[in-house]
């Protein structure tokens, strides 16, 4: 049986469309800030640092755009315990008596020169310690600007693709909502699948390149590949989802009771959003208890299953989607419409408890 949306229910797609649109715009704005401001700024800092020359006597102590190196003595080291990657704080006192600290990646026990009382050279750039020299061995600090553009670039690409995925989902929902009542049309599923794979590549691309332009080109090339693959999948998915959307699982043969997520919706006394269903030989009940032991509310035998289908945009508010795995069993009880919502894998147990779907 094919259901055609009426004029009264067709606008139901506007809710998810607006939600997708709002999220897409928000993430797109965040991505624009990261890609147009943060990442280029970090890349400019990297270029300026790598091309900076050592300060001269004429530059003076207040100069910040040149590399100012001063002698210092190590006071102590302190292992950093709040980070996953090994790092430690290096406490030093400079020749003029200034005491400060800086964080260095690694383990101080593996750096014999990092011992209290040892002489080191610390190099400042833009008033921050960028590296410490233990003799001829140079260790960069957490303020090292080299490659710092990669994190905002990776996040910006991932967030931007995520936002584009929501904008495309909004367009797909608006288009399909005029033709189908499905809450999760196959077009959105295809967009999410393609977008997720592209997000993973976008987050990886900055580490495969040494500049922003190359990372963008790699991501764009991957986007073309994903677009072609999605285009090839469209005819197959269109044929697969064309026509009646009724789902026809085989009812389970129940020999014992099973408890699983689900609820019953409708103008009936046993309707409940308790959260769980109990299915057994000749019994279906609702319960708030995930073990199915307490507060059971049996469903009368007058409940007759009619059709199992995907969730619709016109379903009552509060219908769970179970991470996109929900299905809806349309039923009636003496002419009163009732919906049993559960996960697709649990629908055979519901049918096993209620009996086969009544033929139309």
Secondary structure, DSSP 8 states (H G I E B T S, - for coil): ------TTTGGGGHHHHHHHHHHHHHHHHHHHHIIIIIHHHHHHHHHHHHH--B--TTT-TT--SSBEEEEEEEEEEEE--SSSS-EEEEEEEETTS-EEEEEEES-GGG-TT--TT-EEEEEEETTEEEEEEETTEEEEBTT--TTTHHHHHHHHHHHHHHHHHHHHHHHHHHHHTTT--BSS-HHHHHHHHHHHHHHHHHHHHGGG-SSHHHHHHHHHHHHHHHHHHHHHHHHHHHHHTSS---B-------SS-EEEEEEEEESSTT-B-SSEEEEETTEEEEES-TTS-SS-EE--TTEEEEEEEE-BTTS-TT---TTTTEEEEEEEETTEEEEEEEEGGGHHHHHHHH-S----
